[in-house]
Amino acid sequence: MKINLIFYVFLLYIHEIRRAKCERRISKRSLFFPLTTILQFNYGKRDLGESDINKLEFYKYFIEYLESSQLNGEECLLRMICELAKYPLDTDDFDSVIEKIVHFLFTPSLTFGEQEEEEQQTAYFKNFLGAEESGKRGEHCKTKYNMCEVPLASIFSKFFKKIN
C-alpha cells in the first residue's frame, strides 16, 4: 500500500515527461530538469490544453485511486492536505525534487494559470482549500477528517526521512 501510493505520484510525473518527449517539446538537456520543463511547457509558455492535467483533475484521480484501495478517497485526501499543511515535509534546508513535487501537488492554494484560479472558486475545490487552511491553523486533522483511518501524510514523511 505505502509503495503503491508513492509510485502512483511518480507514474503521473513520468507520464508527463514521456508525453512531452513524444510531442518533441523537450530536449535531451531538459530531461535532466524534467519538472521545470513540464511546468514551463504546461503552465508557462502556453495555455492549458485538453491533454494537460490540472490540480482538480489530479485530485479526482487520486481520490479514485484511494477508493480502489478500499479507503475513503476524498476524506483521506482532505486529511492528507491538512496534515501536510500542518507539518510540511521540509526535512532540512535542502528540499529534494520529490519533496517539491509532493508539496506542489498537495497544496491546493499553489496554482499555475488562470484556469486553475477559476477552479479555486468552485465549492468542490474550496473543500481542499479549507483542509489546507485547517492544517495551517494547527487544527487536529485526524479528528476533523475521522472517516480516513490511514495517515497518508506520515507515509511521505517516513519516506523522506529514510532518504535523507
Secondary structure as GFF3:
##gff-version 3
##sequence-region A 1 164
A	DSSP	alpha_helix	2	22	.	.	.	ID=ss1
A	DSSP	three_ten_helix	29	32	.	.	.	ID=ss2
A	DSSP	alpha_helix	34	39	.	.	.	ID=ss3
A	DSSP	pi_helix	40	44	.	.	.	ID=ss4
A	DSSP	alpha_helix	55	68	.	.	.	ID=ss5
A	DSSP	alpha_helix	73	86	.	.	.	ID=ss6
A	DSSP	alpha_helix	97	105	.	.	.	ID=ss7
A	DSSP	alpha_helix	113	119	.	.	.	ID=ss8
A	DSSP	alpha_helix	123	136	.	.	.	ID=ss9
A	DSSP	alpha_helix	141	144	.	.	.	ID=ss10
A	DSSP	alpha_helix	152	163	.	.	.	ID=ss11
###
